[in-house]
Amino acid sequence: MSGTSERPRAAAVAAPDSGAPSVTERDALAMLDGTGFALGELRALTRPAPVQPTPAGHRADRDLRDYRAAFNAARLPMAVVDRRGTVVTANDALAELVGSERAELRDRAAADLVDLASDDRTWHAYHEVLRGRRSRFRCTRRLKHPDGRTLWAEVTVAPLPDGGTVLLSLSDISERRELHARIRHLQMHDPVTRLPNRTLFFERLSAALESSYDHGRTGRIGLCYLDLDGFKAVNDTLGHRVGDRLLAAVASRLTECADSDGHSRGGSHLVARLGGDEFAVLVEDSAGTEQLADLARTVLAALQLPFDLAGQRLSVSASIGVVERATDGTTPTGLMQVADTTLYWAKADGKARWTLFDPERNAHRMTRQALSSTLRPAVEREEFVLQYQPLVGMADGAVQGVEALVRWSHPQFGVLAPDRFIGIAEEDGSIVQLGRWVLRTACLQARQWQRDHPAERPLFVSVNVAVRQVWDSDLVADVAAILAETGLAPRLLQLELTESAVMGSAGRPLQALQALSDMGVRIAIDDFGTGYSNLAYLSRLPVSVLKLDGSFVRGFRYDGGAHPNPADETIVETLVHLAHRLGLTVTAECVETAGQAARLRRIGCDTGQGWLYSRAVGPERIAEMIGAGPLKV
């Protein structure tokens, strides 16, 4: 803290030598009131007393001695500094603070005493006050006390009324800083695990991304975002106290894994609790994907070891989403979004595993999200079209009916098959509106074929119905209204529900199916043989048709060197006979070869559907098949 500053000093300004302290100046210097005293004319401290005192001069001398004594005895470190930045006089408190005698401080550079020259901004502001261009300057400095301890001081520089000097004062704010530090620590750390919380995590993440291009940095960042599997069950069964202990134990193991990996690679990782049972391990200056994968494996193995918590032995697992990428173009929000997506993948893939972010899989997810956001408006804009696949009689090869299959003519992604959007529609509820449109359009088309070919046997139309349509709408009323509107006979409408939906029917769904059957509408179980296959339900449900899943029919193949599976044929034959005994008809899906058709015909299957007969086509192509006799295969 000694020596003279190497920076240029402001030009000296001579102070006028006036007589005794003026009242105006004394009042102006009362700015220090509250520090233990009120200084009067500090300018007078820098010059000798009058040579020939008068009675008034005696009073001024006495006042001056009082002010000097107060200045020297003040507990607040202070110094009077001239316009050049050198100390004119200092009090004992400042001398003690810097470990020097008062006399030795005279003519020293004040900036060196309190480290005002350490940065350009502070240095400039300080000189602005010295030159009289700024009324006050205040900054915080970290100083070293002679006894070795570090203290934080608030430095204030303000001009004195004489116009030729400034007052430099210091206030010890170490306790305040320490209190603020403790408060910040509490605000930035989780009370249960003592780990950094979400706020501090994002603060560190932002800082890491901003400084990633500094010299010696890799320009890459990694994140392991994990969630405990089944933690809610621990809280619900054993209580939150045990749950908190488990979280603290998990935090300890995560910290050990992160420290071990960081030390082995010459760095450190941040472990944070982001909330609930979610944790994150931030890897700054990542060495690449393999480092993150190794860390994820280590964490997963560590968490799978049992925890002993005050007599409770618990085992948990975790799902981990792993992201590693270049920092260029990466934002905190963007990184957390892909980490959250990857964590969701790990859970969806079966939990107790780590999953690496996959851009291709994410692109599919983004496409799905785009479809979801435009699905409802697409129904209103009538972007959907229906195609129809013939249902052919196995005995005569004639078209008996058609299945209506919806397609989405998406303006961006082209024509989309049902498997691209039906699941989304069921999730967001738009399946009710879409299903109603499909049902009405299919019935209108079936009625139109009937009008156009009055002499031919009318085709029935089969429409797929989702379970949510039964729950979320009055399906019975919708069907009745559409049949009345279109004039289609109920016997010419078939509604298909999946086996899992029908077999679990009870309450309202069962009542709806019964009402539709009573109306004359046929009910078909789609993909039969892949779900519950609870045969007892077949005698209780108002079902007319079983549609055998295509996986059975594919086992009939002879071509391509593949040998047929005799078990598939036995199962199909058994199901067909059982269905016929119950008064049901059977449709085989995915019929692709003449050999399959022949064997199904021999078994006694009623109708077939598949590419052997026709792919799904437009309504005009179906019109050509009506009355044309057996389809050529």
N, C-alpha and C positions, 0 to 999 in steps of 0.2 A: 504493500500500500504506500510505499515511499517512492521518492523519485519525482521527476517532472514529466508531464505528459509530452509525448512527441507530436501531438497535433498542434496546429497553429492556434495561438491565443487571440482573443479579441483585443482591439486597441484599448489602451488605458484611457479612462475618462477622469480628469482631475476633479476631486470633490471640493467644493467651496468651503472655506474655513470660517464658519460663523461662530457666534458666541455660545451662550448657554443653550441647552436643549430647548427647542420650541415645543409648545403644547400641541401644535398640529402634528408634528413628527411623532411625539410620544403617543398621541391617539392613533396615528396610523400604524404604529408598531404594536399596538395592542392585539394584533392578529395572533400573537403567540399566547394570548390569555387562555388558560385552561391547561397549559403545559406545566404549571407550577408557579408561574410568575408572569408579570407583564413588563417587557423591556421598554425602556424609554428611548432616549436618543442613542441608538447603537453607534451612530456616526461619531459621537463624542468619545466613544471608547478608543478610537484610533488616533486621537490627537492629545497633546498635553493640555493641562488645565490653564486658565488665563493667568498671565504673569502678575497682574495687579488686581487681586480680588476686591470687589466692592461688597457691601452687605448683601446685595442681590447675588453677587458672584459666589459668596460663601454658601448661600442656599443652593445655587446651581452645583457647586462642587460636592456638597453633601448629597444632592440627588444623584449626581453622576457616580459617586462612590457606591451609593445604594444600588444603582442599576448594574454597575460592574460586578458588585458582589452577587447580585441575583443571577447575572449572566454566568458567572463562574461556578456558582453553587447549583445551577439548574441540573436536574437529572437527565434532561433531554440533551443529547449531543448536538452542539451548534458551532457554527463558525461564520464570521463575517468575511466575505470574499469580494475582492475588487473586480473591476470589469475585465481585468486580464485573466481572471480565474485563479488568482493566488490568494492564499489565506492571509487575511489581515490580522485576525485574532480568533482564537478558539477557546472553548471552555474546557473545564477538567473532564467532563463526561466524554467529550469527543476524544481527548487525549488518551483517556483510559481505554476507549473502544478500539483505537488503532495501535495501542501499546507504545505510546510515545509521550514525551513531555510537552506541555503547552507551548513552551518557547520554541521547541523544535518544529512545531507545525507552521509557524509564521513563514510566509513566502513559499510554502509548499503548494503544489498544484492541487486544488481541491478535488478535481476530477479523479486524480490518482488515489486519493484517500478512500473514496467510496465507489470506485470502479465505474465511473460515468463514461469512460472512453471505450467500453467493451463492444459497443455496437453503434453503427452510424446514426440510427434514429435517435437514440438517447443523446448522443454527442451533439447532434444538430439542435435538438430541443433545448439542451443546456445552454448552448451558445446563443440561442435566440433570446433567452432570459438575460444573459450577460450583456447583450447588445441593446437591451431595452425594447426588443421587438415582440416580446411575449411577457405576459404579466405573471405567469406562474408555471412551474414545471414540477411534475411528481412522477416518480418511478419506484420500482421495487428492486432491491439488490440483495444478493446473497453474499455475506461477508464472513470473514474468518476472524474470530475473536482471538486475542493473544493467548488465552488459556486452551486453545485448540478446538473449542466448540464452534459450530456453524450457527449463524443467526441470520434471520431475514429482517431487513430494514426497509422502511418506506422513506425515501429521500425526497425532501421538498426544497425547492429553490425558488425564492421570491425576492423581488427588488425591495430595497429599503427606501424610505422616503427621501433620503438625501440625493438620490439619483446617481450616486457614484459607487455604491456597493450593493451586494445582495446577501441575503441570509440563507445559509444552508443548514438545514436541520434534519435529524434522523429520528425515526420512531421505531422501536423494536416491535415487530409484528410476528415474531417467531411463534408465539402461542396461538395467535389467530390463524397463522398458516397451518400449524399442526392440527388445530381444530377443524379447519376446512378440509385438510387432507383426510382426517378421520371420517368426517361426514361424507366426503366423496367416496371413500373406500366402502362405507356402508351402502351408499347409493349404487355403487357399481359392482357389488358382490352379493351373491345369493346367501341368505342367512343359514340355509340348511346344509349346503355343501361347502361353503366358503369359496366357491369358484366364482370367477367373473360372471356377471349376469349378461342378459341379452344386450343391454345398453353398452356396456364396456366391450362386448364382443364386436358389435358393429363399429364402434369407435376404432378398435384395433384393426378390423378388417379394412375400413376405409383408409386408415393410415398406411397399411401394408400395400394397398393398391396404388396409392399416391406416390409412395417411395420406391416402387418396384424397379424404377429405371436408374436408381442411384448406382454408383460404381460398386462393383462386387456383388450385385444382386443377380439372381437368375432370370428375373422377369416372368416367373411362373408362381402359381399359388395352388394349394390343395386344401380340400375340406372333407372331413369324415363327419357326416351328420347322422346321428344314431338315435334310436328310440327303443326303450325297453319293451319287450313283448310281454303282454299280460300283467303289466304293473298295476293296472286298475284292480285286478283281482286280489293283489296283495293288500292294497288299501282297504278294499271292501271286506275282506275276510279277517285280516290281522290288525287292522287299524292304521291310522295315519302316523302314529309314532313309529311303528315298525317300518312303515313305508319310508319315512324320513331317514331312518337309520340305513335302510337299503340304499337310498339315493346317495347318502354320504359315503357309503362303502363303495358304490359304483364310481363315484367321483374320485376316490382315492386310487382305485385300480386304473382308471383312465389316465390320471396324472402320472402314475408310474410308467404306463405304456408310452405316453407322450414324451416324458423326460428321457426314457431309455432310447427312444428313436431319435430324439433331438440331440442328445449327447453323442450318440454314435455317428451322427452326421454333422456335428459341429454347429448346431443351431438349437433353437428352443421352439416349442409349439404351445399354442394357447388352448387350454381346455376350459370350456364354458358350459354352464347350464342355461339353456335358452328358455326353459319353462317346463313345468310338469315333469315328465320323464324323458325329455329331449335334451341331448348333449351335443356339443360340437367340438371337434379338434381341428384347429386352424394351423396349417403348415405353410409358413412363409418361406419363400425361396425354395419351392419344391424342386426336387431332383428329377421328377417325372412320375408317370403313372405307377411304375413298379414300387416306388417308395410308399405311395398312398395305399396300394394293394397290400404291401407287407404290414403296414400299420393297421389296416382294417382287420387282417387275419390275426394279428397279435391281440387287438382289442377284443375281437370275437372270442378268441380262446380264453382270454383272461376273465371275461364276464361269464363264461359258461362254467367256471369253477364254482362250487357251492359257497355261499356266504353264511358265516356264523354270526348271528346278531343276538347277543344276550340270551342264549339258549335256543334261539330260533335258527334252524338250518334251512336256508332258502336257496333255490336254484332259479336263475332267470336266464333269458337269452335276449339278444338284441338284433334289430335289423339296422343295417348301416348303408347309407347312400354315400358313394364316393365320387368326388368330382376333382379333376386335376386339369388345369388349363393355363394358357398364357394370360398374363394380366392385361395385355393390350386389348382394349375394348370390353373388359370385364367390369361390371359394376357390382356393388354389394348386393343390391336387390336381385340382379340377374343371377349372380352366383347362388344365392339362397333359393331362388326359384327352381333352378335345375337340381340343386341338392335335395330339395323337398320332393321333387318329382322322382329322383332316383331312390330316395328312401321309400316312397310309395311303391316303387317297383319291387324293392327288396321284400316288403311286406306282402305284396300281391303274389310274389313268386314262392311264398311259403314261410316267410319269417326265418329267424335264426340264421341269417346269411348277410353277406355284403354284396352290393351290386354296383358296378361301375357305370357311370353315365354313358349312354349310348346315343349319339346324335341322330342316328337313323330311327331308333325307337322313339326318340323325342319328336322327330318330324312327324311320325305317325300320330303321336299324341296331339301335336299341334293341329294336324289335319282334322282329327276327331273333334277337337275343341272348335275349330272353324265350322265344321259341319253342325255341331251342337248349337252354335250361335245363330245359324241361318236356317235351321230346320223349320221352326214355326212359320217364319215369313215365307218359306218355300211352299208350304201347304197353301197359304193364302194366294201366292202367285201362280199356283197350279203348275209347279215345275215337275210334278210327278206324272208318270205314265204307267199304264198297265200292259203287261204282256201275258199271254195265256199259253199254258202247256197242256196238250191233250191228255186225257185219261181214257185209255183204250181198253175195250173189252178183250180179255185174253182168248175167249172162245172164237170170236168172229173178226177181231182186228178192227172193229168199227169204233169211231170216236163217240164216247158216251157223255163225256163232260170235259171241263177244262178247269185247271187251277189258275187263279188270278195271281200274278206275281208282280209286285210293284217295283218300279225303277225310278231313280231320281236323276233327272237331266240337269245336273249341276252346271251352272255357268262357268265355273272355274275348273272343276275336277272331271267333267264329262259325265257319262252315264254310270251311275253307281248301283251295284247290286244290293239287295236287301240287307245282307250281312254287314254292310258298311254303315248303315244308319238306323236299322230297326232297334238295335240295342240302345242307341242314344235316345230314340223316341220313347222307348219304354222308361228310361231313366227320368227324363224331364217331363213326362206326361203328355207330350204332343202326339203319342200313339193314339190317343182317343180321337183327336181331330183327324189325323191321317187315316186311321182305321175306318172312320165314318165315311171319308171320301172314297176310300178303296171299295167299301161295301156298296155304296151308291153307284159308283162308276161301273163296277162289275155287274150289278143287277140290271142297270140300264143297257149294257152291252148284250147281256144274255137275252133280254127281252127284245132287243133289236134284231138279233139273229133269228129269234122265233118269228118275228114279223116278216123278215126277209125270206124265210124258208118255212112257210106254213105247212107244207106237205110232209116235211121231214120230222123225225122224232126230235123234240127239243133237247138241247144240251143243258145239263145242270152246271152250275158254276160253283167252284169251291173257293172259299175265302178264308185266309188265315186270321185268327183272332188272338190277340195277346191277353194274358190274364188281367192286366191292368185295365183293359177295356171293360171287363166284366165288373171289376171293383169300382172303377172311377166314373162309369157312365151307366145309364140305363140302357144296357145293350138290347134288352127285349123290346123296349119302346122304340129304339133306333131301328131295329130290324123290321118291326111291324110297320113303322112309318115309311121306310124305304120300299118295302114290298108293295105297300098300298100306292105309293107314288109312281113306281115303275110298272106296276101291273104284273110283276113276275110271281108265278105260283110258288108258295113256300117249299114244295117238294123239289123245286129246281134250284134250291139254295142249300149248299153244304158249308158248314162252318168247321174249320180245323183248329184244334187246340193241341198243344204238345202234351205228351204223356205225363210229364211231371206236373203240368198244370191241372190236368183233368183228374189224375189219381189222388191229388191232395184236395180235391174240391169238397167243400162243406159249406153249410150256411148259405150265404147269398149266391156264390158261384153255382152251387148245385141247384138252387132254386131257379136261377136264370137258365141253366141248361135244360132243366125239366120243362120250363115254360116254352122255350124255343122248340123243343121236341114235340110238345103238345100242339104247337102251332103248325107242325108239319115240316119244320126245318130239320135237315139231317145233321148229326153231330159226328165228327170224325176225330179219332185220336191219331195225331201226326207223330212220326218217328217212333212208333211203338216198338218196344223191345230194348230201348236204350235207357229208360228211366226206371221207375219203381217196378213196373211189370207186375203190379199187384192184381192177380187174376180175379180176386174176390170182388174188386170194384166193377168188373165188367158186367156182373149181374145186377149191380145196383144203379149204375149210371145210365142215362138215356142216350147211349152211344149206338150209332148205326154202322159205322165203318171203322176198320183198323187199317192204318197205313203203315206197312212194315218198313222199318228203317233200311236204308240202302246198304248198310254194312252187311246185312244177311245176304242180300242179292249178289253183292260183289264176290261172295264166297263161292258162287256158282260158276265162275269163269273157267273156261277151258283154254282159251286162246292165249297166245304169248308164252306157251310153255308152263303156265301156272296150272296147278292141279286143284280141282274143286275141294272144298272142305265139306266132307260128308256130314259133319255136325251141323253146319248151317242149313243144309237141306233138311235134316231131321227136325231142327227147330222150326223152320218155316212150315214144313208139312204139319207138324203138331199144332202150331198156332192157327193155321188155316182150318184144320178140322175142328179145333175148339171154337173158333169164331163162328163157323157154320152151325155148330150145335147150339150156339147162343143166338142164332138168328142174325149174325153180323156178316157183312161183306168185307173182303180183304183186297187192298190195293198194294201192289209192290212198287216201291220207289227205286229209281236209279237202274232201270232196265236198259242195258247198253248193247247186248248181243242177242242174236237169234237163239243161241244155245240157252241163254238164261230164260228167254221168253218161253221156249219149248218146255223146259223143266218146270217153270212156274205154272204153265198151262196143265201139265200132267199132274202136278200136285193139287190143282183145283183152285188156284188163285183167280179172283174175279176180274180185276182190272190191273193194268200196268201203266207205268209212267216213267219216261226216261228218254234219253237221246236216241235210242233205237227207233222210236216213233217220231219224235220231233223235239227240238229245243223250244224254249219259250218264244213265241212269235206274236206279231201284231194281230189285231182282231180281223183284219182283212184276209190274212192267211187262214185263220180258223174258218172263216166263211167259205173258203174254197174247199175245205175238208168235209163240210156238212153235206151229206147225201152223196159223197164220192165213193162210198163203199169202204172196204178194209184198207187201212193204210199200208203202203208198200214198204217193206223193211228189207 
